[in-house]
Amino acid sequence: MLFDCFLYFNEKELLELRYHMLKDIVDGFIITDADRTFKGDKKPFTCVETLEELGIPQDKVQVPSWLLVISNLAPVNRLAVFII
């Protein structure tokens, strides 16, 4: 099986383009969505809503959502990841 896997961060046009270009080639899509930006700022989960808005059927799409917990404990920053 062949899957297209990518991170989603509110790039609606890129999501739509990628889906339509690859839908007949891949067996499915795995699109990750998180509750934080790469800088650590909080953000809402929006990927599933965007898929619905674009009319993209979710039968070939999986969207694991990641709850990211950032801790500033010395000597290194620690990142805990929870998949919901």
C-alpha positions as CSV (number, residue, x, y, z in Angstrom):
1,M,0.0,0.0,0.0
2,L,1.1,3.5,-0.7
3,F,0.2,6.5,1.6
4,D,0.9,10.2,1.3
5,C,1.8,11.5,4.7
6,F,2.2,15.2,5.6
7,L,1.9,17.8,8.3
8,Y,-1.1,20.2,8.1
9,F,-0.9,23.8,9.3
10,N,-3.8,25.7,7.8
11,E,-2.6,25.4,4.2
12,K,-6.0,24.9,2.7
13,E,-4.9,25.4,-1.0
14,L,-2.0,23.0,-0.5
15,L,-4.2,20.3,1.0
16,E,-6.7,20.6,-1.8
17,L,-4.0,20.5,-4.5
18,R,-2.2,17.6,-2.9
19,Y,-5.4,15.6,-2.5
20,H,-6.6,16.1,-6.1
21,M,-3.1,15.4,-7.6
22,L,-2.6,12.1,-5.7
23,K,-6.1,10.7,-5.0
24,D,-5.9,8.2,-7.9
25,I,-2.2,7.3,-7.2
26,V,-2.1,6.6,-3.4
27,D,-4.2,4.2,-1.3
28,G,-4.7,6.8,1.4
29,F,-3.6,10.0,3.1
30,I,-2.3,10.4,6.6
31,I,-2.5,14.1,7.5
32,T,-1.3,15.1,11.0
33,D,-2.8,18.1,12.8
34,A,-1.4,19.5,16.1
35,D,-2.6,21.9,18.8
36,R,0.6,23.9,18.6
37,T,2.8,25.6,16.0
38,F,6.4,24.8,15.4
39,K,7.2,27.7,17.7
40,G,5.1,26.2,20.5
41,D,2.2,28.7,20.2
42,K,-1.3,27.2,20.7
43,K,-3.6,26.7,17.7
44,P,-6.9,25.0,17.1
45,F,-7.3,21.7,15.2
46,T,-8.6,22.7,11.8
47,C,-7.7,19.9,9.3
48,V,-11.0,17.9,9.6
49,E,-13.1,21.0,9.2
50,T,-11.1,22.0,6.2
51,L,-11.6,18.6,4.6
52,E,-15.3,18.9,5.1
53,E,-15.3,22.5,3.8
54,L,-13.5,21.4,0.6
55,G,-15.8,18.4,0.1
56,I,-12.9,15.9,0.3
57,P,-14.3,12.5,1.3
58,Q,-12.6,11.1,4.4
59,D,-12.8,7.5,3.3
60,K,-9.1,7.6,2.2
61,V,-8.0,10.2,4.8
62,Q,-6.8,9.6,8.3
63,V,-6.1,12.6,10.5
64,P,-4.3,11.8,13.8
65,S,-4.4,14.8,16.1
66,W,-1.5,15.6,18.4
67,L,-1.7,17.2,21.8
68,L,1.7,18.7,22.4
69,V,2.8,19.5,25.9
70,I,6.0,21.6,26.2
71,S,8.0,21.7,29.4
72,N,10.9,24.1,30.0
73,L,12.7,21.9,32.6
74,A,16.5,22.3,32.7
75,P,18.8,21.2,31.3
76,V,16.9,20.4,28.1
77,N,13.4,21.3,26.9
78,R,11.1,18.3,26.9
79,L,8.3,17.7,24.6
80,A,5.5,15.2,25.4
81,V,3.2,14.0,22.6
82,F,-0.2,12.6,23.0
83,I,-2.2,11.2,20.0
84,I,-6.0,11.7,20.3
